[in-house]
């Protein structure tokens, strides 16, 4: 059966029609980013790719191609024995590598010779990423965005989770970025995705939304930790109607102590993070905060951080960046609990807010 090449733009539209999406690149390339739902079947693994590349540069292309072909053939055979033997005749895979060249081509040729209908992305991952980046500006303005605003600790993430649980459409950028979007927002032991992977996660979420229904999103800044939100999405968010989530200060402090309990358990880790605020708040202030943390007064530090640092910065940022923030409707859960957030979410969805 012949191979069926497909343009990257068309692959974007047909992605869900394939039974398996196969990334034939090395493990490191796959880890940096890959198509949504793709599985990794390296034609050359990390070490093999390095070795063949070195041979290509230091000896010549012919010797490199011979040895590369031998290793690729062994790897493809292993993939077939492990993954393909039980596949039915009508199995339809989509394959790609870096630029749609030798690695995915070799795998695709053998699969097609078996008798499968194999589709190969022309231009590979590189072309797919270019098409994806061009598609985000098309998708972002399509939706009826509802921006959930609120000072730090007001429970915006909890409300988004409650909205999602009710069946509402939610874009949780912090969850996609593995970061809580502040100086102290890194999650211990959890790495952030690369910028490429973050872009892919956002595109994959955007393409699944229904334009006829609202999409709720938090009032994020341009960066969530070390990754940047696509400009077209930021623009759509900043032009959208806002909801202002309100909680009393003591509830906010308690919520943050719950959500950042790892800092409560590990005071020294909290102190290390506080160093990031020296330039903004002065070394003297930060050292005073550290002393309080070490003496068990973490709650006092969190309250001071909220009232003297986060709240003023947040209000200035919202007034400057979100055009409809001044007209935002205040929404107030009974307390910080998920039960209260779920009740508020149901009220919002029922009222079409």
C-alpha positions in Angstrom: 0.0 0.0 0.0 1.5 3.4 -0.9 2.3 6.1 1.7 -0.1 9.0 2.1 1.8 12.3 2.7 -0.3 15.0 4.4 0.4 18.8 4.8 1.0 19.9 8.4 -2.0 22.2 8.2 -4.2 19.3 7.2 -2.7 17.1 9.9 -3.9 19.8 12.5 -7.5 19.3 11.3 -7.4 15.5 11.0 -5.4 14.7 14.1 -8.2 12.9 15.9 -9.0 10.7 12.9 -5.8 8.5 13.2 -5.6 5.4 15.4 -2.1 6.1 16.5 0.2 9.1 16.2 3.8 7.9 16.0 6.8 10.2 16.8 9.9 8.5 15.2 12.4 11.0 16.8 14.7 10.3 19.7 13.5 10.3 23.3 15.0 13.7 24.1 13.3 15.3 21.0 10.0 13.7 22.1 10.4 14.9 25.7 10.9 18.5 24.5 7.6 18.4 22.7 5.4 16.2 20.6 2.0 16.1 18.9 -0.9 15.6 21.3 -1.3 11.9 22.2 1.7 10.8 20.2 3.7 7.7 21.2 7.5 7.6 20.9 9.0 4.9 18.6 12.5 6.1 18.1 14.1 5.1 14.8 17.4 6.1 16.4 17.5 6.5 20.2 19.4 9.3 21.9 22.8 7.6 21.9 22.5 6.2 18.4 21.5 9.6 17.0 24.6 11.1 18.6 26.9 8.3 17.4 25.6 8.5 13.8 25.8 12.3 13.8 29.4 12.1 15.0 30.3 9.5 12.3 28.7 11.7 9.7 30.9 14.7 10.7 34.1 12.9 11.4 34.2 10.2 8.7 31.6 10.7 5.9 28.0 10.5 5.1 28.1 7.1 3.4 29.6 5.3 6.4 27.1 7.1 8.7 24.1 6.1 6.5 25.2 2.4 6.5 25.4 2.2 10.2 22.4 4.3 10.8 20.3 2.1 8.5 21.4 -1.0 10.4 20.4 0.5 13.8 17.2 1.9 12.4 16.2 -1.5 11.0 16.8 -3.2 14.3 14.7 -0.6 16.2 11.9 -0.6 13.7 11.7 -4.4 13.9 11.5 -4.1 17.7 8.7 -1.6 17.5 6.8 -3.8 15.1 7.2 -6.9 17.3 6.2 -5.0 20.4 3.4 -2.7 19.1 2.2 -3.8 15.7 1.7 -7.6 15.7 -1.8 -7.3 17.3 -2.9 -4.4 15.0 -5.8 -5.1 12.6 -5.6 -4.5 8.9 -7.6 -1.3 9.1 -5.2 0.3 11.7 -4.4 3.9 10.5 -1.2 5.5 11.9 0.1 9.0 11.4 3.9 9.3 11.5 6.4 12.1 11.7 10.0 12.9 12.6 11.9 16.2 12.7 11.3 17.3 9.1 9.4 14.3 7.6 12.6 12.7 6.4 14.5 9.5 6.8 13.5 8.4 10.2 9.7 8.5 9.9 10.0 7.6 6.2 11.8 4.4 7.0 9.3 3.4 9.6 6.4 4.4 7.4 7.7 2.5 4.4 7.9 -0.8 6.3 4.4 -0.3 7.8 2.9 0.4 4.4 4.6 -2.7 2.9 2.9 -4.7 5.6 -0.4 -3.4 4.3 -1.4 -0.6 6.6 -2.6 2.8 5.4 0.2 5.1 6.7 0.0 8.9 6.6 3.2 10.8 6.9 3.4 14.5 7.9 5.2 16.5 5.2 7.9 18.6 6.9 7.5 16.6 10.1 7.4 18.1 13.6 9.0 21.4 12.4 6.2 22.0 9.9 3.5 20.9 12.4 4.8 23.3 15.0 4.8 26.2 12.5 1.2 25.4 11.6 0.2 25.1 15.3 1.7 28.5 16.1 -0.3 30.0 13.2 -3.5 28.3 14.3 -3.5 29.7 17.9 -4.2 33.3 16.7 -7.1 31.9 14.7 -8.6 30.0 17.6 -8.1 32.4 20.5 -10.6 35.1 19.3 -13.3 32.6 18.5 -14.3 32.0 22.1 -16.5 33.8 24.6 -13.9 34.3 27.3 -14.8 34.9 31.0 -11.8 36.0 33.0 -11.8 35.0 36.6 -10.0 37.8 38.5 -9.3 38.1 42.2 -6.4 38.9 44.5 -3.9 36.2 45.4 -5.4 33.5 47.6 -9.0 34.3 46.6 -9.4 30.8 45.2 -9.3 31.3 41.4 -7.8 27.9 40.8 -10.4 26.2 43.0 -13.2 28.0 41.2 -11.8 26.9 37.8 -11.7 23.3 39.1 -15.2 23.5 40.4 -16.4 25.0 37.0 -14.7 22.2 35.1 -16.4 19.7 37.4 -19.8 21.2 36.5 -19.1 20.6 32.8 -18.2 24.2 32.0 -15.4 24.9 29.6 -12.2 25.9 31.4 -8.7 26.8 30.3 -6.4 26.2 33.3 -3.1 27.8 32.2 -1.4 27.1 35.6 -2.3 23.4 35.3 -0.9 23.3 31.7 2.3 25.1 32.9 2.8 23.1 36.1 3.2 26.4 38.0 1.1 28.6 40.3 2.1 31.8 38.5 3.9 33.9 41.1 7.4 34.3 42.5 6.6 31.5 44.9 4.6 29.5 42.4 7.0 26.7 41.4 5.7 23.3 42.5 8.4 21.3 44.3 9.4 18.2 42.4 7.3 19.1 39.3 9.1 20.4 36.2 7.5 22.9 33.9 7.0 21.9 30.3 9.2 23.5 27.6 7.8 26.5 25.8 7.1 24.3 22.8 5.2 21.8 24.9 3.2 24.5 26.7 2.2 26.0 23.3 1.1 22.5 22.2 -0.9 22.0 25.3 -2.7 25.3 24.9 -3.5 24.6 21.2 -4.8 21.2 22.1 -7.1 22.7 24.7 -8.3 25.5 22.4 -9.2 23.3 19.5 -11.6 21.3 21.7 -13.7 24.2 22.9 -17.2 25.0 21.6 -17.5 28.6 20.5 -21.2 28.6 21.4 -20.4 28.3 25.2 -18.3 30.5 27.5 -14.7 29.5 28.4 -13.5 30.4 31.8 -9.8 31.4 32.3 -7.8 32.9 35.2 -6.4 36.5 34.8 -2.9 35.4 34.1 0.0 37.6 33.2 2.1 37.1 30.1 4.2 34.5 31.8 3.3 31.5 34.0 6.6 30.7 35.6 9.2 30.3 32.9 6.8 29.8 30.0 5.0 32.5 28.0 1.3 32.6 27.1 0.8 33.1 23.4 0.2 36.7 22.5 -3.0 36.2 20.7 -4.5 34.4 23.7 -3.4 37.2 26.1 -5.0 39.7 23.9 -8.3 37.8 23.8 -8.3 37.5 27.5 -7.5 41.1 28.2 -10.4 42.2 26.1 -12.9 39.9 27.7 -15.5 40.4 30.5 -14.2 39.9 34.0 -15.5 38.3 37.2 -14.0 39.4 40.4 -13.7 36.6 43.0 -13.7 38.0 46.5 -12.6 36.3 49.8 -11.9 37.9 53.2 -8.2 38.3 54.0 -8.2 35.6 56.7 -9.8 33.2 54.4 -7.2 34.0 51.7 -4.3 33.4 54.2 -5.9 30.1 55.3 -6.3 29.0 51.6 -2.7 29.8 50.8 -1.5 27.9 53.8 -3.5 24.9 52.5 -2.4 25.1 48.9 1.2 25.8 49.7 1.4 23.4 52.6 4.9 22.2 51.4 6.2 25.6 52.5 4.6 25.2 55.9 6.3 21.8 56.2 9.6 23.0 54.9 10.4 26.5 56.2 13.9 26.6 54.7 12.5 26.1 51.2 10.1 28.9 51.9 13.0 31.1 53.0 15.0 30.3 49.9 12.0 31.4 47.7 11.7 34.6 49.6 15.1 35.7 48.4 13.5 36.3 45.0 11.8 39.3 46.6 14.9 41.1 47.9 15.2 43.4 44.9 11.5 44.5 45.3 11.1 44.5 49.1 14.7 45.0 50.3 17.0 42.6 52.1 16.0 43.9 55.5 12.3 43.1 54.9 13.0 39.6 53.5 15.3 38.8 56.4 12.5 39.8 58.8 10.2 37.5 57.0 12.7 34.6 57.2 13.1 35.1 60.9 9.3 34.9 61.4 9.1 31.7 59.2 11.9 30.1 61.3 10.1 31.0 64.5 6.9 29.3 63.3 5.1 32.5 62.3 4.5 31.5 58.7 0.9 32.6 58.8 2.0 36.2 59.7 4.4 36.2 56.7 1.8 35.0 54.3 -0.6 37.8 55.5 2.1 40.4 55.1 3.1 39.1 51.7 -0.6 39.4 50.6 -1.3 42.8 51.9 2.0 44.6 51.3 3.2 42.9 48.1 0.8 40.8 46.1 -2.4 42.9 46.5 -0.9 46.3 45.3 0.9 44.6 42.4 -2.2 42.7 41.4 -4.6 45.6 41.4 -2.2 47.8 39.4 -1.7 45.0 36.9 -5.4 44.3 36.5 -6.3 48.0 36.0 -3.5 48.4 33.5 -4.0 45.2 31.4 -7.6 44.0 31.6 -9.9 46.5 29.8 -13.1 45.4 31.4 -11.8 44.9 35.0 -13.4 48.1 36.3 -16.8 46.7 35.3 -16.2 43.3 36.8 -19.0 41.7 38.7 -18.0 40.7 42.3 -18.6 37.0 43.1 -18.2 35.7 46.6 -18.3 32.1 47.8 -19.4 31.4 51.3 -15.9 30.5 52.2 -12.7 29.0 50.7 -13.9 25.4 50.7 -14.4 23.4 47.5 -18.0 22.9 48.5 -18.5 26.6 48.5 -16.6 26.9 45.2 -18.8 24.2 43.7 -21.9 26.1 44.8 -20.6 29.3 43.2 -19.7 27.5 40.0 -23.2 26.0 39.7 -24.7 29.5 40.2 -22.4 31.0 37.5 -23.2 28.3 35.0 -26.9 28.4 35.6 -26.9 32.2 35.3 -24.8 32.2 32.1 -22.1 34.4 33.8 
